[in-house]
């Protein structure tokens, strides 16, 4: 084969220029039919990028910190397969955010261990025992990071921990799960742990990054773009369209661990602590917070219209349900977006700032939906001053985010004490809509019944 610099162990094989085709033709003539099939379908060491393959040297913890769609799950599954194949005595821990995710993603998923273990190399999955058993005797056991005590006692030689930044941080469970796992890594001559995750500034990820600076953790980094040739084009383009250019895009697509800005009312670590995919209580009230574009009803459409859906829950806390904001929209477009959001979420009220256009804002909203229940609010203080008591609700754990809201959270982290805004765009329109909604739900004083003297 031709002699040329190689940027990856298998990069020569994946090239589709004339030189790459020449290399593959030469190799094809040297292999038997079954070898060609194995190379094309199973030979991970050829197809993988360097960042997806184990580092050299006597490492103990290997962290793949990369964007969505990079191939972290496939790298983890292939590493587990290789460990089990090479070591019949291997006792491998598979740890995820929940047992359901371990099974559906790490074991049975499209890039999971079973998919990476074809033919005679496949292990037997025993769901009732939460175990994978390979023909040579190697075993892997399933654990939930949400149950740290389940990792207290069992011993392992290897472990794969997936999406560690998603592990439940409430009550220190993520750290406890990690520590209990580490205390049980005492089988074999060289116990090793692979952790794969999209980065978020949560305590466990911050700790591992600090340990990496001291040399105790080997970190491999990667971006969604590194795997663009494999990902579906529609998915990749949609992710770029939705998150490209945002701070959250740097985290979710580029795999960056975003820093915090001194003086910000919200930190990303705080928002992560308040994130909950499943809400524990039913909705009592649902409102739509609206920050109309500058100029109100007569705006030119150059600014965004902040539209945020929030709900009061039965336990007295609040949840942010959706960011339905629209950009560069005229009055009819943003009013229709508000009405659509109210209908989709069965909102009982729209809270709209009236400083920009006054009654004209209400008229535009009524034109979109005559039955829309509207409350107009007037801003007597600046955006940052209005946001401070809402930020305090987050600090006390009284607000949850039912999902990832990239653009909204970028704006929230750009609101600074002292009245400054250092986030994206000219104005925090989405964050202001959030503030109006949560103020209505959590901070408005309600009149209490009282007995009048006769």
Secondary structure, 3 states (H helix, E strand, C coil): CCCCCCCCCCHHHHCCCHHHHHHHHHHHHHCCHHHHHHHHHCCHHHHCCHHHCCCCCCCCEEEEEECCCCCHHHHHHHHHHHHHHHCCCCEEEEEECCHHHHHHHHHCCCCCCCCCCCHHHCCEEEHHHCEEECCCCCEEEEEECCCHHHHCCCCECEEEEECHHHCCCHHHHHHHHHHHHHHCECCCCCCEEEEEECCCCCHHHHHHHHHHHCCCEEEEEECHHHHCCCCCHHHHHHHHHHHCCCHHHHHHCCCCCCCCCCCECCCHHHHHHCECCCCCCCEEEEEEEEECCCCHHHCCCCCCEEEEEEEEECCCCEEEEEECCECCCCHHHHHHHHHHHHHHCCCCEEEEECCCCCHHHHHHHHHHCCCCCEEEECCCCCHHHHHHHHHHHHHCCCEEECCCCHHHHHHHCCEECCCCECCCCCCCHHHHHHHHHHHHHHHCCCCCCCCCCC
